[in-house]
Amino acid sequence: MAKDGKPKGSVWKFDGSAWQWVTADTYQDKSELPVDQTKEGDWFRLTAQDGDKAPGFYRRNGSAQWIVQASATVTDGRPPADRPDR
């Protein structure tokens, strides 16, 4: 056993304050790792500084990166005009 009774080689993820165990599966290559369910075009609001990311609205791009949306503002809670399905 490697840590907290979990098998050696387990995958862990840092949640911002502590390491959380994800799986005992092991992977030979980064491309084999599980991916999250976030899709291109998804939005989120960052409310506090996170590393080099300032508070604001971010949108997921096609390369799985979060891109700040500097012109985004909160209005009446309806989705942006270019994403009526959200």
Secondary structure as GFF3:
##gff-version 3
##sequence-region A 1 86
A	DSSP	beta_strand	11	14	.	.	.	ID=ss1
A	DSSP	beta_strand	19	23	.	.	.	ID=ss2
A	DSSP	three_ten_helix	30	32	.	.	.	ID=ss3
A	DSSP	beta_strand	43	46	.	.	.	ID=ss4
A	DSSP	beta_strand	56	60	.	.	.	ID=ss5
A	DSSP	beta_strand	66	68	.	.	.	ID=ss6
###
